[in-house]
Amino acid sequence: MPARTAAACLKTPRDFLRWAISRFNTAGLVYGHGTTGALDEAAFIILEGLRLPIDNLEPFLDARLLPDERSLLAGLIEARVSTRKPASYLLGRAYVGGVPFYVDERVIVPRSFIGELLRGEMFSGGGASLIADPGAVLRVLDLCTGSGCLAILAAMAFHHAQIDAVDLSPGALEVAQRNIGESGMADRISLFSGDLFAPVRRARYDIILTNPPYVGAAVMAALPPEYAHEPAMALDGGGDGLDLVRRILAGAAEHLAPDGGILCEIGEDREILEAEYPRLPFMWLDTQESSGEVFWLEANVWPVSSKKPAPPKTAAPRRPAAAKGAAWAARSKGPPPKQR
């Protein structure tokens, strides 16, 4: 059914939800930019398109829509199919932990696991926390800031901290500037243009956050159309996906305060990193939708070359790719791994 016909025939959000799911399934769309499937994607388009509260479609399912609202939804649903653009680009909006951010094709759609960790007990100062007192965190660095979402979430988590956010892309910094301005935290977040640590020189930080490009060459060459709309420089991590991670590890110790730590997302290449850096005692943190894809590394346990390799820390076993394909598609930078 063409969009014009849909706008004329469909009357309620329930009607558009059913039609959108059918269109998306028929078109074979790929998800992973904040939603896990056709139902979630359709609900997001309807709620955000109508500027309704994003967390619950149920109260509005049988509301009668105005003609211009019907035309808007029909156009968005058709555009999702015809362009294969992620819904967040069509709507100019993405959410991390319920916090809204402006996005366009100058940045990837935010979906870092670090957002969940910052909002959880790991950085709350409680018994399971990695830091004793969030109020004592005074300086945070966000490398590869993109849309600025992690810098903003860090400012929300650490109320006394000044945040430095770095990116190499002028376009990404423009998007980040907009989000920082809309967050009301422009007095606490500073943007820097440059390559990783270069713009901050010798500054040291209590926490370094980074969600760098970590998609390997083979995956980059086979990206579905939805992911191809994102800026390649924000995804491409080189041959095995860890080029930027290696550079960050090479410079992190010189930019951490004595009791500081780095929180870094790397995707599913934990084994490669552990084999290459046997002296670094990575602590692997799990989230609701990931296992062993984010590490925490503290400055006060960073070994010098004369030390023996640190014993590996115990962690929950990784789920096989087949079991976590939906989670990868929902939140990680690349498309879901093929089942093996």
C-alpha positions as CSV (number, residue, x, y, z in Angstrom):
1,M,0.0,0.0,0.0
2,P,1.6,3.4,-1.0
3,A,2.1,6.0,1.6
4,R,-0.7,8.2,0.2
5,T,-3.2,5.4,0.4
6,A,-2.1,4.5,3.9
7,A,-2.6,8.0,5.1
8,A,-6.1,8.0,3.7
9,C,-7.1,4.5,5.0
10,L,-5.3,4.1,8.3
11,K,-6.9,6.0,11.2
12,T,-5.1,5.1,14.5
13,P,-1.6,4.4,15.8
14,R,-2.7,0.7,16.1
15,D,-3.4,0.8,12.3
16,F,0.0,2.3,11.5
17,L,1.8,-0.1,13.9
18,R,0.4,-3.1,12.1
19,W,1.1,-1.7,8.6
20,A,4.6,-0.6,9.5
21,I,5.5,-4.1,10.9
22,S,4.2,-5.7,7.8
23,R,6.1,-3.3,5.5
24,F,9.4,-3.7,7.5
25,N,9.2,-7.5,7.6
26,T,8.4,-7.6,3.8
27,A,11.4,-5.3,3.1
28,G,13.8,-7.3,5.2
29,L,15.1,-4.3,7.2
30,V,18.0,-4.6,9.5
31,Y,17.8,-3.1,13.0
32,G,20.3,-2.3,15.8
33,H,20.1,1.5,16.2
34,G,18.2,1.5,19.5
35,T,15.6,-1.1,18.5
36,T,15.7,-4.9,18.2
37,G,13.0,-5.6,15.6
38,A,10.1,-4.5,13.5
39,L,7.7,-4.0,16.4
40,D,10.2,-1.8,18.4
41,E,11.1,0.2,15.3
42,A,7.5,0.9,14.4
43,A,6.6,1.9,17.9
44,F,9.6,4.3,18.1
45,I,8.6,5.9,14.8
46,I,5.0,6.4,15.8
47,L,5.8,7.7,19.3
48,E,8.6,10.0,18.4
49,G,7.0,11.1,15.1
50,L,3.9,12.2,17.1
51,R,6.1,13.7,19.9
52,L,4.5,11.4,22.5
53,P,6.2,9.9,25.6
54,I,8.6,7.4,24.2
55,D,8.2,4.6,26.8
56,N,4.6,3.5,26.3
57,L,2.5,3.2,23.2
58,E,-0.5,1.4,24.8
59,P,-2.5,4.5,25.9
60,F,-2.4,6.0,22.4
61,L,-3.1,2.9,20.3
62,D,-6.7,3.7,19.5
63,A,-6.5,7.5,19.4
64,R,-7.9,9.0,16.2
65,L,-5.2,10.8,14.3
66,L,-5.5,14.1,12.4
67,P,-4.9,14.1,8.7
68,D,-1.5,15.7,8.9
69,E,-0.5,13.2,11.5
70,R,-1.5,10.3,9.3
71,S,0.5,11.8,6.4
72,L,3.5,12.3,8.6
73,L,3.5,8.7,9.9
74,A,2.9,7.2,6.4
75,G,5.8,9.2,5.1
76,L,8.2,8.2,7.8
77,I,7.3,4.5,7.5
78,E,7.7,4.6,3.8
79,A,11.0,6.5,4.1
80,R,12.4,3.8,6.5
81,V,11.8,1.2,3.8
82,S,12.8,3.1,0.7
83,T,16.0,4.8,2.1
84,R,17.0,2.1,4.6
85,K,18.0,5.0,7.0
86,P,17.8,4.2,10.7
87,A,14.7,5.7,12.2
88,S,16.8,7.9,14.4
89,Y,18.1,9.7,11.4
90,L,14.7,10.2,9.9
91,L,13.4,11.6,13.2
92,G,16.6,13.4,14.4
93,R,16.4,11.8,17.8
94,A,17.9,8.9,19.7
95,Y,17.6,7.9,23.3
96,V,20.2,6.4,25.7
97,G,18.8,5.3,29.0
98,G,15.7,7.5,28.4
99,V,17.8,10.6,27.8
100,P,17.1,12.2,24.3
101,F,19.9,13.3,22.0
102,Y,19.8,15.0,18.6
103,V,21.4,12.9,15.8
104,D,22.0,13.2,12.1
105,E,24.3,11.4,9.6
106,R,27.4,13.3,10.9
107,V,27.4,10.9,13.9
108,I,26.6,7.3,14.6
109,V,23.3,6.6,16.3
110,P,24.3,6.4,20.1
111,R,24.0,2.8,21.5
112,S,27.1,2.4,23.6
113,F,26.9,-0.1,26.5
114,I,28.9,2.5,28.5
115,G,25.7,4.6,28.9
116,E,24.0,1.9,30.9
117,L,27.1,1.4,33.1
118,L,27.3,5.1,33.9
119,R,23.7,5.1,35.0
120,G,24.0,1.9,37.1
121,E,25.5,0.8,40.4
122,M,29.1,0.4,39.0
123,F,29.6,4.1,39.3
124,S,27.1,4.9,42.1
125,G,29.5,4.8,45.0
126,G,27.7,1.8,46.6
127,G,29.0,-1.6,47.6
128,A,29.4,-2.8,44.0
129,S,30.8,0.4,42.7
130,L,34.1,0.7,41.0
131,I,34.6,4.2,42.5
132,A,34.2,5.1,46.2
133,D,32.6,8.5,45.8
134,P,31.0,9.8,42.5
135,G,31.2,13.3,44.1
136,A,35.0,13.0,44.2
137,V,35.3,12.6,40.4
138,L,36.4,16.0,39.3
139,R,37.8,15.5,35.7
140,V,36.5,13.1,33.0
141,L,37.7,12.7,29.4
142,D,35.4,11.3,26.7
143,L,37.4,10.2,23.7
144,C,35.7,9.8,20.3
145,T,32.7,11.7,21.7
146,G,30.6,11.7,18.6
147,S,27.1,13.1,19.5
148,G,28.4,14.0,23.0
149,C,26.0,11.6,24.6
150,L,28.5,9.9,26.9
151,A,30.0,13.3,28.0
152,I,26.5,14.4,28.9
153,L,25.7,11.2,30.8
154,A,29.0,11.5,32.6
155,A,28.1,15.1,33.7
156,M,24.8,13.7,35.0
157,A,26.6,10.9,36.9
158,F,29.4,12.9,38.4
159,H,27.9,16.2,39.5
160,H,31.2,17.9,40.4
161,A,33.1,16.9,37.4
162,Q,34.4,18.9,34.4
163,I,34.2,16.9,31.2
164,D,36.5,17.2,28.3
165,A,35.2,15.6,25.1
166,V,37.4,15.0,22.0
167,D,36.6,14.1,18.4
168,L,38.4,14.3,15.1
169,S,35.2,15.0,13.0
170,P,34.1,18.6,12.7
171,G,30.6,17.5,11.9
172,A,30.4,15.3,15.0
173,L,31.6,18.2,17.2
174,E,28.8,20.4,15.7
175,V,26.2,17.8,16.7
176,A,27.8,17.4,20.2
177,Q,27.8,21.2,20.6
178,R,24.0,21.2,20.0
179,N,23.4,18.3,22.4
180,I,25.5,19.9,25.1
181,G,23.7,23.2,24.7
182,E,20.3,21.5,24.9
183,S,21.4,19.5,28.0
184,G,22.1,22.7,30.0
185,M,25.6,21.6,30.9
186,A,27.7,23.8,28.6
187,D,29.5,25.2,31.6
188,R,30.8,21.8,32.5
189,I,31.6,20.2,29.2
190,S,34.4,21.4,26.9
191,L,34.8,20.2,23.3
192,F,38.2,19.6,21.7
193,S,38.9,19.0,18.0
194,G,41.8,16.6,17.4
195,D,43.1,13.0,17.5
196,L,42.6,11.2,20.8
197,F,44.8,12.6,23.5
198,A,46.6,15.2,21.4
199,P,44.2,18.2,22.2
200,V,44.4,17.7,26.0
201,R,48.2,17.5,26.1
202,R,49.4,16.4,29.5
203,A,46.0,16.7,31.4
204,R,45.1,13.9,33.7
205,Y,41.7,12.6,34.5
206,D,39.9,10.6,37.2
207,I,38.0,8.7,34.5
208,I,38.6,8.2,30.8
209,L,35.5,7.1,28.8
210,T,35.8,5.9,25.2
211,N,33.7,4.1,22.7
212,P,36.1,4.2,19.8
213,P,35.6,2.8,16.3
214,Y,36.0,-1.0,16.6
215,V,34.5,-2.6,13.5
216,G,37.0,-4.8,11.6
217,A,37.7,-4.6,7.9
218,A,35.7,-7.7,7.0
219,V,32.6,-6.5,8.7
220,M,33.0,-3.0,7.3
221,A,33.0,-4.5,3.8
222,A,29.7,-6.2,4.4
223,L,27.7,-3.6,6.3
224,P,23.9,-3.7,5.7
225,P,22.5,-0.5,4.2
226,E,21.3,0.9,7.5
227,Y,24.9,0.9,8.9
228,A,26.3,2.3,5.7
229,H,24.4,5.5,6.4
230,E,26.6,6.1,9.5
231,P,30.0,7.9,9.1
232,A,32.6,5.3,8.3
233,M,35.3,7.0,10.4
234,A,33.1,6.4,13.5
235,L,32.9,2.7,12.8
236,D,36.1,1.6,11.1
237,G,38.6,0.2,13.6
238,G,41.1,-1.1,11.1
239,G,42.0,-4.7,10.1
240,D,40.9,-6.5,13.3
241,G,38.9,-3.5,14.7
242,L,41.4,-2.7,17.5
243,D,43.7,-0.1,15.9
244,L,42.2,2.8,17.9
245,V,42.0,0.7,21.1
246,R,45.7,0.0,20.9
247,R,46.5,3.7,20.5
248,I,44.3,4.6,23.4
249,L,45.9,2.0,25.6
250,A,49.3,3.3,24.6
251,G,48.5,6.8,26.0
252,A,45.9,6.2,28.7
253,A,48.3,5.7,31.6
254,E,49.9,9.1,31.0
255,H,46.5,10.8,31.2
256,L,45.0,9.1,34.3
257,A,45.2,10.4,37.8
258,P,46.9,8.1,40.3
259,D,43.5,6.6,41.4
260,G,41.8,7.0,38.0
261,G,40.5,4.4,35.6
262,I,39.6,4.0,31.9
263,L,36.2,2.6,30.7
264,C,36.5,1.4,27.1
265,E,34.1,-0.5,24.8
266,I,35.7,-2.8,22.2
267,G,33.1,-5.1,20.8
268,E,33.6,-8.9,20.8
269,D,37.4,-9.0,20.6
270,R,38.2,-9.6,24.2
271,E,40.4,-12.6,23.5
272,I,42.6,-10.7,21.0
273,L,43.1,-7.9,23.5
274,E,44.0,-10.2,26.4
275,A,46.4,-12.2,24.3
276,E,48.1,-9.0,23.1
277,Y,48.3,-7.3,26.5
278,P,48.9,-10.1,29.1
279,R,50.2,-7.7,31.7
280,L,47.1,-5.5,31.7
281,P,44.5,-6.7,34.3
282,F,41.4,-5.9,32.4
283,M,38.2,-6.0,34.4
284,W,35.4,-7.0,32.0
285,L,32.0,-5.5,32.8
286,D,28.7,-7.0,31.6
287,T,25.5,-5.0,30.8
288,Q,21.9,-6.1,30.2
289,E,22.7,-6.8,26.6
290,S,26.4,-7.4,26.5
291,S,29.0,-9.7,28.0
292,G,32.8,-8.9,28.0
293,E,32.6,-6.0,25.6
294,V,33.6,-3.2,28.0
295,F,36.7,-3.2,30.1
296,W,37.7,-1.1,33.2
297,L,41.4,-0.7,33.9
298,E,42.7,1.3,36.9
299,A,45.8,3.4,36.9
300,N,47.0,2.0,40.2
301,V,47.3,-1.5,38.8
302,W,48.8,-0.5,35.5
303,P,51.9,-2.7,35.4
304,V,55.4,-1.5,34.5
305,S,57.5,-3.6,32.0
306,S,59.4,-5.3,34.8
307,K,56.4,-6.8,36.4
308,K,55.2,-10.3,35.6
309,P,52.0,-10.7,33.8
310,A,49.0,-10.2,36.0
311,P,46.7,-13.2,36.5
312,P,43.5,-12.9,34.5
313,K,40.4,-11.8,36.4
314,T,37.5,-14.1,36.5
315,A,34.5,-13.1,34.5
316,A,31.2,-14.6,33.4
317,P,31.6,-16.8,30.3
318,R,30.7,-15.2,27.0
319,R,27.4,-16.1,25.4
320,P,27.8,-17.7,22.0
321,A,27.1,-15.4,19.0
322,A,23.9,-17.2,18.2
323,A,22.5,-16.4,21.6
324,K,23.4,-12.7,21.6
325,G,22.8,-11.7,18.0
326,A,19.7,-9.7,19.0
327,A,21.7,-7.8,21.7
328,W,24.5,-7.1,19.3
329,A,22.1,-5.7,16.7
330,A,20.3,-3.6,19.3
331,R,23.3,-1.8,20.8
332,S,26.7,-2.4,19.2
333,K,28.3,-0.6,16.4
334,G,28.3,-3.3,13.8
335,P,25.6,-5.6,12.4
336,P,24.7,-8.8,14.3
337,P,27.4,-11.5,13.9
338,K,26.5,-14.5,11.7
339,Q,25.6,-17.6,13.7
340,R,28.3,-20.2,13.7
